[in-house]
Amino acid sequence: MSDTPSEFFREILNRVPVQPLLRFRCVCKAWLKIIDYPAFIKSHLNRQSGGTQIIIKNSSGSKLYTLSLDSLTSSKTRTKTIWAERLETPTRNGVLRIPTLPVATCNGLILISHYHPEKSWTLRNPFTHDFLELPAYDEETCILRGGMACGGVGYDCVSDDYKVVRIAQIYSPDNKTPMLETLVYSLKLCYWRRVNDFPNCYIPSHGEHGVYVNGALHWRTFRKQRGQAMECIIAFDLVAENYRTMPLPSDLTEPKMSLGSDMYLDVLGECLFLSCCYWITRLDGWIMKDCGGIYSWTKLFSFTGLGSISAMGKLRPIAYLKNEGLVLLQHDHEEFFLYDVEKKSAKRFKIGGAPSYMCSQVLPASLFRLIDDGGSDEDDDDDDDASIEAIGTAGRKRKRKSAKDRLKLTLTNTNVYNDTDVWDFH
């Protein structure tokens, strides 16, 4: 092995999925150095095809499972059983568990936030088991911070930096009207900064997480117009660190279109996605292929029924498989459907052995490391060993997973458009 060029090893390792790579860190120091090198981590994230995972969480957040998104369409047989691997979820006193999905994410990182200004926020990588508790914003002012807070995490490609954005109400003795301050935490600089305030004519939805797409975070907000609350989208550019407004689809620009409906922002197929649930009658989905004007929105689907399901508001789009023209939907924390956009029909996925209550989100697997020494006073010479030990727990447990640590996803009758579990939409 010593005679083999390191470039050859890098090329091979760059094609290996994240979870095997984490075990390979324990092979030798040379491989550890390659896998932990920041340039390799970035290259691996950009190059991985089929690396996108579905994360499934139980109600308490104590158990996580992962399943490759591509495996949902890889079956060629009449009956297919897909096992979702159990992810280790190490806990730590004072660190919040992963809440109900979806949450704010970026390149495999999960932001665990809290609406209360005194509660700490945490970044986690569920694949490497790393987590980083963000420090409190320590500016000494006479400003009182209120309870409404929302945020997000994204990547600044110019400074090569991950940034956490926090938006919270503030009350000043000089101004009776509450304002919405914007704080930005830089993972590279390791401190908070206050930047341009959130536009005061807009009100973000309570607890809404920012959706990261194309270098910006996006929130669904409200704006008063002609005495009515109009929904709109506000984007925060992570490079310029300023806000801009984005239009809704033309079908939703009239106030009457928002009545009796709920809107949700997500990222599907690396594009901004807006779903509108008319609770009883219909579910519509728009995708923004180019972050531009009102004509950038394309209606991806619209249907009025799904078998025995009567309430469309309990359906949530999870992922969009562009090459196959399929949309993955979850219903009421219980079951999944694959919807064919062209054929306007869907197939139910039955999950055996799953928790009675579950939520899910699509997340790219990432090697990105979060550094948190937990206040250790050990010498720097021990840091590498501690890092290997922290991640090496996944490599040492090489025993075969037990059935209780895996979820079974059963797809019956793979000819998905010819059985009784297939429905047409009108």
Salt bridges, closest charged atoms under 4 A:
GLU7 OE2 - ARG10 NH2 3.48
GLU11 OE2 - ARG15 NH2 2.89
GLU11 OE2 - ARG47 NH2 2.71
ASP36 OD2 - ARG25 NH2 2.57
ASP36 OD1 - ARG369 NH1 3.76
ASP130 OD2 - ARG369 NE 2.61
ASP156 OD2 - LYS163 NZ 2.92
ASP160 OD1 - LYS42 NZ 3.19
GLU181 OE2 - ARG145 NE 2.60
GLU181 OE1 - ARG194 NE 3.84
ASP197 OD1 - ARG194 NH2 3.18
GLU208 OE1 - ARG220 NH2 3.34
GLU231 OE1 - ARG220 NH1 2.91
ASP237 OD2 - ARG244 NH1 3.85
GLU241 OE2 - LYS163 NZ 2.87
GLU241 OE2 - ARG193 NH2 2.54
ASP251 OD2 - LYS299 NZ 3.69
ASP266 OD1 - ARG316 NH2 3.08
ASP284 OD1 - ARG282 NE 2.90
ASP284 OD2 - LYS299 NZ 3.97
GLU335 OE2 - HIS331 ND1 3.19
GLU335 OE1 - ARG348 NH1 2.54
ASP372 OD2 - ARG92 NH1 2.89
GLU389 OE2 - ARG396 NH2 3.37
ASP405 OD1 - ARG86 NH1 3.12
ASP419 OD2 - LYS347 NZ 2.67
